[in-house]
């Protein structure tokens, strides 16, 4: 789609205007504009909500903005602004032949980002990408397009312009059809990296298209946390952890699959869920999360398992690999579980809701990468949006 190419070319041209000082100034101004122009953003969001009749409860919750949520978005920008600029010089050493080698971090260039009905992601991702020295092209679906357009045109681009940078460093695909998303992951020369966030099947399909075109995708397709009640679990802790894991249903890191060693522990989990108005199901297709399942947002899966080995096998083989927690007072059992789990975050007597870049690292995230491959895994932050480069300086005498 030509609109994607146009936005990417404009963003690439704007790269030269980005400096650490200008980006920090722009982020500071963006915080001010989120407050000054809150009415414009909320009006656009109201239009999206009015048109979103086909969205389920969880999607509507993710789409909805109010003054409190705008302030939360502003807090994320403030946190990004407060982060130190990337130290581009990683290390330097001299070879026996006199060559001086330095390892450096350089910007990727223009990063794409595709996401669905979560307008806060537009600001979160753009702030992180800009902080890393890159430009960005955002693309969202019809559900959030009016809100995201307001955030780009009334907040992000004016903030960059006010700082002396080029507002085109934040591009936006101003069309909601699927062709825009597919084009975003099909231009390796312009968009070598694309961050994908959204429903599992849609995001997985885009990741496959990206792979076919040589585009690296950081895909956050499925989430869902695992909570395993070991035989030595403290019942009061289990109660608190189930509640803490279900404090918000429309997020990827909430409780999705509950496992219990005994019928009694399973009954405890079911009782808490009943008090919270959460339905309990026995089965869900492997790797799927209830938070993005239409009609099943207020649901978890609950199973009784045959011990720790069975629990960790299910967590590794039947879920997305986002996060898993064990509830137990048995130190040895906890160590076995934490060592055997291969997902991005492993917890002991703590809720998987903390699988979040800001909560764990003090740094807002662009998403959570659950790939079983080298590179950024788990919460992806501005520190991960760089390429490694070696610089080599000689005196003209070196040869192989």
N, C-alpha and C positions, 0 to 999 in steps of 0.2 A: 504494500500500500504506500503510495507516494507521500502521504502525510507523515508517515513514520520516518521515511528517509529525510524529508524536509526538516523535521524537528531534530533529528539526530545530527544533520549537517550544521544546523544553527547552534546546537549545543556544543559541537566540536569546535566551531569557530569561537565560541565564548570561553573556551578553556583558558586561553591566554590571559583573560581578565581576572582569573581567580588567583588570589594570593591568600595566605593564612590570615593576614590582617583584614583583608576585605571580607572574607567569609565570616570571620568572627563578628565584624561590624554588621554584616547582613543578618546574621542570626539574632543579634541583639535587636535590630530593627524589626525582625519578624515577630519577636515576642510582643513588641509594642503594637504592631499592626494586628495581631491576633485579638488584642483587646479593643483597639480603636475601630476595627472593622468587623467585630463580632456579629453585628446585626446583618451584614451582607452575607457572611458565611452561614449563619443560622437560617436566614431566609432561603438560601439555596438548599440547605439541608432539609428544610420543611417541604420544599418542592420534591426532593428525592423521596422523602418518606411518604408523601401523598401519592406518589406514582408507584410506590413499592408494594402494592397490594399482593403480589405473588410471593413475597419473601416470607420465610418462616420466622418464628419468634427470635431465634438466635441471630439470623441475618439482620433483622430489624434492630436488634440491640447493638450489633456492631456498627450499623449505619448511623444510628441516632447520635446527634451531638446536642449538647446544651452548654450553658456557661461553665458548669463544673468540668465537663469534658474538654472544652476549649482551654481551660486553665491547665488541665492535665497535659494537653498537647504542648502548651507553652512551657510547662515545667520540663518536658523532654527537650525542647529547644534550648532552654537555659542550661540544662545539664550538658548538652552537646557543646554549647558555647564555652562552658567552663573547662572543657577537656583541653589538655595541652596539645599543641600542634604535633603532628607526627614527626618523630625524629627519623629523618630519612637516612641518616648514616647509621647502619647497624653495627658494623665492625670493619677494621682495616688491619691488614697484615702484609708482611714483605716476604716474598719467596726467596729461596737460596740464590736465584739468578738476578736478584735485585728488583724484580717487578713488584710494584706496590699495588695490591689488590684491595678494593673496598666493596663491601656488600651494601647495597642501597635499596630503598623502597621508592618506587616511582608510581605515579598515578596510572590507572588503567586507561583513562580517556573518558568515554561516555558509557555510562552504565544504564541499562534498561531496568524498569521495574513494572511488573504486572501484578495487580491485586484487585480484589473484588470489593464487596460492600463495606470497606473499612476506610473512611476518608482520613482518619488519623495517620494511616500508613503513608499517605502522600507526604506529609510534613516530616514524619519520622525518617523515612528513607531519604528524602531530599536533603535533610539536615546532615545525616550521616555521610551521604555521598559527597556533598560539598565540603564537609570537614576533612574528608580524605583527599581533597584536591581534584576530584572528578566532577564531571557534569552528569546530568541524569535526564532520561526521557521517561515520563510516567505514563502508564496506561491503566485505566480502570473500565469496568463495565457500565452499563446504563444505570444501574442502581445508585451509584455514587458520583456520576459524572458531573452533575451540577455543583455538588459540594466541592469536589476536587478542583473544578475549574475556578470556583471562587477562591479557594486556597492558593492556587497558583497565580491567578491574575490580580488578586487583591492583597495577597500577603507575600508570597515567596519572591515573585519577580520584582515587585516594587522594592522589597528589602534589598535585593541584589543591586538594583539600579541606584538606590540611595547610597550604597556603600562604594559606588564607583566601579562595580563589576557589571557584567552583561547579564540582564535578566533571562536571556535565552539559555543560560546554563541550566535552567530547569525547563525542560521541554514537556509538552503534554500532547498526547494523541487525542484529538478532540472529536473522536468518533467511537461509538460503543460497539460496533459490529466486531465479530470474531476475527475478521481478517486483520484488524489492527494488532491484535495479540499475536497472531501467527507471523505477521511481518516483523514484529518486535524481536522475535527469536530467530530471524532468518537473515540477519545482516551482520555477519561476523566482522566485516571490515569497519563498520560504524559502531556496532554494539557488541563487543566481544564477550560481555558478561551481562546476564539478565537475572534479576532477582524475581522469583516467582512465588507468589503467595495467594492461596485461595483454596477452593474445593479440590478434593483429591483427584477426581477423574479429569477435570479441566486442566489442572496444573500438571498432572502426569502427562497428558497429551501434549502440552506445550513443551515440556522437558524433552519428550521424544523428538519433536520437531527441531528443537534447539540442537540436540545431539546430531541429527542428520545434517544440519547446516554448519557444524563446527562452532557453535556458540556455547560457552560455558554457562550452565544454569545452576543457580543456588535455589533449589526448589524446596519450598515448605508446603508440601501437598497435604499431608495428613499429620495429625498430632494425636493428642490423647495420652493422659498419664495412667500409669499402673500403680495400684496400691495393694501390696501383699501383706495380709495379716498372718504373721508367723504364729506357730503354736505358743510361743513365749511372748506374745504381744501383751502389753498392758492395756486392759480394756478401756480405761479412761482416756489413755492417749489415742487409742484407735478411734474412739468417739470424736475427739477433738480434731484428729487428722482428717477424718471423713468430712466433717463440716468445713474445715479449712480448705479442703480440696474441691469443694462444691460451692464456694462463695460466689462464683460467677460461672454461668453455664456456657456462654458463647465464646469461650476462649480455648485455645488449643491445649493449654497445659493443665486443664482441670481433670478430675478423675474420670476416666473412661472405662477402664477394666479393673474391677476389684477381685482379688483372689484371697481365699481364706483356707487355712489348714483344717478347720473343723466346721461342722454345721453350726455350732454355737457362735463362733466368730462371724460366720456368714450372716447369722440371724441378727447379730449386733449391727452389722453394716446395713442390712435391709431395714432395721428399725430406724436408724438415723436417716436413711434415705426417705422413708415414709414420713418422718417428721418434717423433712425439708420439701416434701412434695415431689420427690424424684422417683420415677418408675424404675423398676429393676427388671432387666431382661437377662435371659440365659445365654443368648447368642448374638453375635454381631459378626459380619464377614471380617476375616482377618485384615488388620491394618486400617480399618475404618474407625472414624471417631464420631461419637454421638453429637458433638458440638456442631458438626456440619451436616448432620443427617436430618433432612426435612421431616418434621413431625415427631422427631425423637430427641429434641434438644435436651429436655428434662428427663434424661434416661442414662443409666449406667448398665454395664454388663457385670454380672456377679457369678463367680464360679467357685466351687470347692475343689481344691487341688490335692494331689497326693504328695505333699511335702515340698521342700524348698527347691529341689532340682526340677520338679514339674513346674513350679511357679516361674522360675527364671527361664526355663525353656519357652513357656508361653510368652513371657515378656520379650524375649529375643526374636521369636519366630512368628508370632501372631499379632504383633503391634507395629506401629510406625517406627519405633526406636527413639521416640522423643525423650521419655523419662520414665523412671520406675522407682518406687519407694518400698522399703520394707519396714514394717512395724514390729519391733521385737525388743526384748530385754536381754537377748542372748547375743553377746558380742561376737562369738565365733560364727553364728548363723548370719549375722549382719555382714561380717567380713566376706563370707562365702558368696552371699548375694551380690554385694557391691563389686567383687572381683569378677563374677561370672556375667554380669549384665553388660551388654555391648552398646547400649543406647548412648545418647548424648549427655545425659545427666542421671546420676544415681543418688538416691536419698535414703537416709536412715532416720526414722522417727521425725520426718519433715515432709510437708506436702509438695507434690510436683508443681504446684502453682508458682514456685520460685524458679522454674525453668524460664528465665527471662534475662536478657542482657542487662537491663537496668538494675534488676533485683540482685543479680549475682555479681556483676562486674562494675556497677555504678556507671554504665555506659548504655545509652539507648541502642536498640538493635534494629537491623534492617529485616530480620527474620531469623528463623532457626533452621539450620541446614542439618538434615538427618542422614545424609549420604554416608555410606561406609567406604569412604575414599579419602586419601590425603587432601589437605587443604583445610579451609575454615570449616569447622564442624561445631554444632551447637549454636548458641547465639552468635550471629555475625554482626560485628561492629565496624566502625570506621577504620580500625587498625587492620582489618582483614581485606579491605578494598584497595589493595596495592599489588604491584608486581615486583618481584625480586630482580635486581639488576646488578651485574658485576662491572665495576670500572677498574681498568688496568692501566697503570702508568709505568712506562719504561724510560730508558735513557738512550735508546737506539741501538744498544749492543746485544740485546737478547735475541736468541733464535732457538728453534726446536731442534 
